[in-house]
């Protein structure tokens, strides 16, 4: 089943119709203050907005299953269109590369909550043996925290904030990476003002090393934030089409065959690189939509190597921090 030209109208109607009928699912909070254990040398697969079952998403699934195993597979949210139980099974779990990782985790996205969150909480979380919608993993050098920014739209709420504070306080000098669905900042989406307010103390103290998010259907590598010092990364290009025309005004900084990195503005965000190029997994019009892909992180001691991959596995960016 493909996303045809009338799908947007149908999706919006479906979303609003279901939102009117559904009460919000009760939250699922962590029962423990002890983070899950992550190996000191760990490989992590990251993808967001993957729950389409179409275009680059099934290709990513096959690519990851054919490669070396990961210690953690992490989805940063959004199962389309509205996160129903059926959509979670058919558009997400059916294509998720479960066998390629020791642990799978999924974050809550705004689309997952459009039907009340029942597909996310009652189907996705049990399938991943995941207790809660926010969580932490750590090794000797790193603390990784997955946030729920969708149950309270674009916010973390008081209880989650207190849980985060306890986890971070007990982490010692471990370096901190955050993962969320909603962005802290963006050139196209609403900025995470409520997120920034909720985590202001961590931002101002420069406690956060890096923050990975989705929601915006591009792949974006931001320069370090001039005030907060963190590295922002957007990887919302896991399966939802995004028109390339949004990037036409951005100058090409580097090219890799028919793939380009375009330099984004730094008016309200740090300087950034946007991944651009045709998407041959959208046969209707490959040149109209940008490439789908995913990211990987390799944790070695107190260093992280990050790579941006196209859906077929090709590496188009690599950096270390």
Secondary structure as UniProt FT lines:
FT   TURN            5..6
FT   HELIX           7..21
FT   STRAND          36..37
FT   STRAND          42..47
FT   HELIX           56..65
FT   STRAND          70..75
FT   TURN            80..82
FT   HELIX           85..87
FT   HELIX           88..92
FT   HELIX           93..95
FT   HELIX           98..100
FT   STRAND          101..106
FT   HELIX           110..113
FT   TURN            114..116
FT   HELIX           118..119
FT   HELIX           120..124
FT   HELIX           125..127
FT   TURN            128..129
FT   STRAND          135..138
FT   STRAND          142..146
FT   TURN            150..151
FT   TURN            153..154
FT   HELIX           157..169
FT   TURN            170..173
FT   STRAND          175..179
FT   HELIX           193..198
FT   HELIX           200..204
FT   TURN            205..206
FT   STRAND          208..213
FT   STRAND          219..224
FT   TURN            226..228
FT   STRAND          231..235
FT   HELIX           244..247
FT   TURN            248..249
FT   STRAND          251..256
FT   TURN            257..258
FT   STRAND          259..264
FT   STRAND          272..276
FT   TURN            280..281
FT   TURN            283..284
FT   HELIX           286..288
FT   STRAND          293..300
FT   TURN            301..302
FT   STRAND          303..310
FT   TURN            311..312
FT   STRAND          315..320
//
